[in-house]
Amino acid sequence: MHRRTMLFALLAGLVSTSATAQDTHRYQTDFPADELAERRGRVLEAIGDNAIALIQGAANVQGFLVFRQSNELYYLTGLESPHAYLLLDGRSGKSHLYLPHRNERRERGEGKTLSAADAELVRELTGVDEVLGIERLGYQLWRYLLRAPFPKLFTMLSPAEGEAQSRDEILIGLGEAIADPWDGPASRVGRFVSKLRERYPQFEIADLTPILDDMRIVKSAREIELIRRASELAALGIMEAIRSTEPGLVEYQLDAAARYVFLANGARGEAYRSITAAGTNAWFGHYYRNDSELVPGDLILMDYAPDYRYYTSDVARMWPVDGKFTPAQRELYGWILRYYQELQARIRPGVSEEQIHRETADAMRAVFERTEFSKEIYREAARQTLDFRGHLSHPVGLAVHDVGSYRDRPLVPGTVFSIDPMLWVPEERLYIRIEDVGVVTEQGFDNFSGFAPTTIEEIEALMAEEGVLQLTPPVESRP
């Protein structure tokens, strides 16, 4: 078949497929109704039999953004309809979903969205007991107040996480907005809680946040597989950026190479903005401009991961622009690589992260004593890594900086976090790190992204390969 004819045939097939797809409802297939019901059951058990829990879903998007459900509502229902509310009744043990009614105008342009009109289907998919229109929620809440004792009302008092968001970063942004006397609006969760207090002053409102946070620390088998896939894509994307690297390119072009791998393999986007930092740009922990040219002799740090079916990862690698580590780079990177190896080998269930840090530091002290450093500032930087307690970095899951904490208890299987050994040389604005994500198992630690090159020899060998930017070079600018 002629190439152009084949193209038109392919496009016709895509149009036909899209038209068919718009006539069906979309719903996630990663979590069956019984797993979602089990999560809701744990919430009901935690709040007790004289309480209710109310979770507000994400609002619809404005403009041409793609809607993404809040992590909290998605975790409990798997539902991606905007303006959804989940009510969990501790008295009856039942769960109720409140959804907007069908928007025919929007569906003509975007395809079907599950709504109150699809109550039977929503019950089947989510396992909830009842699905009603959103206007029925207010009436239901009043019914709880007809006779004392009134149930305690649990709801989230922390901001909901959305696309490319983690709660810590949301709170920082809200704090900055509040400090602006010309801005400073109440947060969405703040408005919601204010409405509840204004309309139903009889309720004692309690924070649901600690309950859900604690539940999300230990991942289910299905969650682990999604994080594993997100981590694999993160590693593969970074590997493509390593292959594509050459002097004269710009940081954002490496970003594009990694993002191509994410999207071509089913990711819905990025879990957080890419950190693609060459030279001293890597000194800034959350560098995002990605517009500097790649200069021979510099190291590049890439920290990037996709949003894969609501789950993410956090992977980082460093490599030299011109394909070969300098002696000084070998010295510093080699130290962090050894720390990374020693740290990973000591992760296991039944011990605390503090104990793992202590054991790793003890093992590295012997290495430190027999290592010769070319500069005293390098030696001091290496020594300080022995005291730093952030090498086991943070939980990872629905958000890159996931909620909850594993630091106050012994590690248990199913705990997912990033390992992120790092070193600073402030006198030269050097920052060296390696980061991977994995899960605690009965045997130790399963590193999801550990197949991405970490040794100097592996990285230099990968850089000798041809990447997507060489196979499909950037288009030259035209006057």
N, C-alpha and C positions, 0 to 999 in steps of 0.2 A: 504494500500500500504506500502511496506517496506520503512523504513526511507531513505535508500540510493537511492532507486528508485524515491522516491518523490523529493529528492534533484536534481537528474539528470533531472527530468521532469521540475522542476522549472528553472534550469539553461538553459535548452533548450528553455523554454518560454522567458527567458530574452534575449537570443541570437536572437530569432526570432523577439522580440519586437525592439531590438536595430537595427537590420538590416532594419526593416521597418521605424524606426524613422530616420535613416540616409538618407532615400530617400525623406524626406520632409524638407522644410525650417523651421527654428525655428524663432519665433518672439513673443515678449511679448504680453500678452493679458490683461494687467492691465489698459492700457490707450487706449481708442478708438481714431481713427484718428481725430475726431472733437475736442477732448480736446487738442491734440497736436497742431492742427491748431490754436486753440484759443491762446495757448501760443506764437506761432510764430507771430500771429496777434498783440499781445501786444508788442512784440519786434519791429515790423514794425511801430506801432504807436509811440513808444518811440524814434526811430531814425529819423523819419520824412520822407518826400517824396523826398528828394534829398540826400539820403544816402543808403548804402548797408551794410549788416552785413555778416561776414564770420566766421564760426565756424569750427575749425579743430577737428575731432574726434581722438580717441586713435589709436596709432600704433599697429600693430600686435605684439604678444608676441614672445619672443625668448626662446627656450627650451621647457620644458613641463609645462609651466604655462597655465592657462585658461584665454582666452581673456575676458576682461571686458571693456565695452565702457566707455568713459569719462562721468562724470555726466552731463556736459553741453550739449553735443550732445544728450545723452539719454533723457534728460529733454525735448528737443525740437522735437525729432523724434521717440524715442523708438527703434531706430535701433542699432543692435549690430554688424554690419559689421565693420571690421578694415579699417583704412585709408579712412574714409568717410569725406566729406566736405559738409556743409550746407551753401547755399547762400540765403539770404533774400533781396529782391529788393524793396526798399521803393518807387521807381518810379511806378512800376507795381503792387506792393502788392503781388507778387508771390514768391514762395519758390522753390529752386532748390537743388537737391541732386546730388553729384558727387561721384561715387563709383568705386572701382577697377573692373576689368573684372574677370570673373570666373577663379578660380585656380583649374583645374581638378585634379592635383596631390594632393593638400591638401584635396580636397573634397573626394577623394578615401580613405583617411586615417581618416578624421574627420567628414564627412557628409557635407551636403550642407550649404553654406553661401550665404545670399542675396547679389547680385552683380548687376552690370550695365545690365547684361543679363536678370535680373528679373524686368525690369523697370515698367511694368504694375502692377505687384504684389506689388512692393514697393510703388508706387503711391497710390494704394488702401489701404495699411496698414498704411501708414504714413500721407496721405492726402496732400503730397507735389504736386506741379504742374508739375514738370519735373524731370526726373532721367536720368543722362548722365554718360558717362565714365569719369574717373578722369582726363584724358588728356584734356578734353574740358574746364576745369576750367580756365586755363591760357588764352585761347582764349576769354572766356566770360568776364574776367576782362579787357582785352584790349578794348573790345567793349564799355565799359563805358568811355573810354578816347578818343574817336574819336571826340567828340564835347564838348566844355565847355558850361555851368559850370560842372565841374567834381563832381560826388557824393562823399560825405565823406564816408570813409570806417571804419566801426566799427568792431573790433575783440577783442578777449580776450587778455588783457595784463597781466593777472594773470595765473599761472600754472593751468592746468586742473587737476581735482581730478580723481583718479583711484581707484583701489582696496585697501581697508583699508587705505585710505588717506583722510586727511583734509587739506585745503589750508594752515592753520597756520603751521602745521607740515611740509608740503612740503617746505614752504618758509624758515623755520629754516634749513632744510637739504640742500637747495640750498645755503644758506649763508655759511654753514660750508664747502661745496664743493668749493665755490669761494675763501674761505680763504686758501685753500690748493694750493700752487704754482705748485704742480705737477699734479693737477687735474683741477678743476675749469672750466669745459666745459660750454658753453652757455646752458641754459635750452631749452627744445623743443619749448616752446612758444617764447622764445627769437630768436631762429633760424627762426621760421616761420615769425615773424614780420620783421626780418632783410631781409628775402627773398622778402617779399612784398615791402619793402622800396627800395630795390635794383632793383627789376624788374619793379615796378610801382611807380616811384618817384612823379608822379602827384597827387597821392592820399594823402589827409589829413587823417591820421590814428587816430582814436579815440578809447577809451577804452569801450568795451561792458560790462566789468565786473560789474560796478555798476547797470546797467539795469537788468541783469540776477539775480544778488544778491538780489535786491529788490523784484523781482518777486517771488523768492524762499522762502521768509520769511513766507508768508501766503500760507498754503497748501490747495490743493483741497480735496474734500471728498474722492477720490480714494487714494490720497497720504496718507491721515490720516489713512485709513484702513490698508495700508501697514506698516506704522510706528507702528500702534497699534499691528499688528501681530508680528513685529520684537520685540516689547517691551514685549509682552506676552511670546515669546520664550526666551528672555533674562531672564525674571523672572523665568520661568520654569527651565531653565538651572541652574541658581543659586540655586534654591530650591533643585535640584538634588544634587548639590555639597554640600549643607548643610546636607542633609540626609546622604551622603556618608562619611562625615567627622569623623575621629577618629585619636587619637594620633598614630604616627608612619608612617602615610601616607606622601606623598610628595606633595607639592603644585601643581605640574603638573598633578597629578592624579585627583585632583578636577577640574582642567582645562579640563581634558578629559571627566569627567562626564557631565559638562555643554555643551561641544562641541558636545557630542553625542546627546543631546536633540536638539541642533540646526540643525544638519545634518539630523537626523531622521524625522524632521518636515519640510523639504524642503528648509532650508537655503542653500545658495551657499557657505558659508564659514563664516569667522568672519569679523566684521566691523572694528575691531582694535584688536591688540594683547591683550590677556588676562592679566589683573592685578589680580593675585592670590597671595596675600601677607600676610604671617603669621608673627605675632610678629612685631618687629620694621621694617620689610620690608615694611609695609604699610606706613611708613613715606615718602617713595619715591613715589611721585604722579603718575609716569608712570613706576613703577617697572615692569619688564617683565621676569626676569630669571626663576622664578617659580620652583626653584630646592631645596628649603629648606624643611626640615622635620617638620612635625606638632608636636609642643611641648605642653603638658598640661599647662594650665594657660594663653596661648596666645590667642589673638583675630585674626581672619582671615578677611581680606578685599578681596572681589571679585568684580571686575568691568569688565563687559563683555557683549557683545551683538553680534548678528549675522548680516550678510549682507543678508537680505531677499528681493530678487527681486529688488536689487539696493537701498533699503531703510534700515535704521538702527535704533538703539536706544542707550541708555546709562544708564544702571541700575547697582546699587551697593548695597551690603548688607555686614554687619559685624556680626560675630558670634564666640562663644568660641570653641576652639579645643576640649575640653573635655565635651561639652554639657551643661555647667552651667556658667553663668556670675559670676565673682567675685564681691564683694561689690564695689570696685573701678570702675570696668567696668560698673556695673549697674548705678553708679553715673554719669559717663561721657556720656555713651550711652543714658541714660534716659534724660539728658539735650538736646542732639541733637534730640532725638525722639520728645520731646515736641516742639522744634523749628520747626521741620519738619511739625508737625501737625498744628501749628499756621500759618506758612508760606503758606501752601497749602490752608488753609481756606480763605485766603485773596486774592487769585489770581482771577481776574475777568476782563472783558473787560472795556475799558474806563479809566483805570488808568495806570500810568507808573510803571515800575519795581522799580524805586526809592521810589515811594509812598508805594508800597507793602513792601519793605524792612523796611521803616520807621515805618509803622504800626505794622509790626511783632516785630521789636525791642522794640517799645513802650509796646506792650503786654508782651514781655518777661522780661522787666525790673521789672515788678511787681513780676514775678515768681522768678527772680534773687534775689530780696530783701528778700524773705521768704525761700530761699533754703539754707540749710547748706551743706557746702563742707568739705570733710575730709582733704583737703590740700589747702593751700593758692594758690599754683600753679594751682590747678583745678579751683578755684574760678576766678583767673585771666584769665584762658583760656576761661571760660564761658562768662566772661564780654566782652572779645574781640569779641566773636561771634555777639554781639549786634552792633558793629561798622562795621563789615565786610559786603561788598556789593557784594559778589559773590555767595550768596546762591541760587539766580536764575541764573543758570550758563550760558548756551549757547543754540543757536538754534540746532535742531536735524532734520535730513531729509535724503537727499541723502548722506550726510557725517555726521559722529558723531559730529564733530564741524562744523555744517552747516554754510553756508555763510550768509551774511547780518547781520543786527542788529535790535533788537526790543527795544533797550534801549533809542532811541532818539524819541520815539513816544508813545502814549497810546496803550495799548494792544488791539488787535482786535481778534474776533473769527477766528480760523484757524491757529493761531500762536502756533507752537510746540517748546517746549524747555524742558530742564532738570531742576528739582529742586534738589539742592545738598547742604543742610546745612552741615557744617563741623566745626571741632574744632581741635586745635593743642595744645599739651603740649610739648614744645621743651625740657624741662628739662628731660623728660622721653621718648622722641621720640615717643609720642603717637599721633595718627591721627584717628579721629572718624568721620564717615560720613554715610549718607543714601542718595541714589540717585534714582530718578524715572523720567520718561518721560511722558508728557501728553500734551493736547491741550487746549487752551482757548476756551470756549464755550460762548453762550449767557448767560448761567446761572452761569458760574464760571470756573472751571478747571476739566477736565476729565483726571484722572491719569490712563494711560494705564497699568502700571506695579504695581499699588498699592496693588494688591491682594497678592503679595509676602509678607511673614511675616515681620513685622517691630517691634512689641512689644517683650519684653523679654520673655514673656510667650509663644507667638506664635513660636518664634525661638527655644526655648528649647524644645517645644513639637515636632516640625519638626525634630530636631536632634535625637529624640528618635526613629524615623522611620528608616527602612532599606533602603539603597540607592543602586544604580547600582554597586558601588564598592564592596558592600557586596554580592550582588547577583551574580556578575561576578568578583571575586577578581583578582587583577593583577597577572600575571604569575610570579612565583618565578624565580629569576635568576639561571642559570645553569653554572657550571664551564666549 
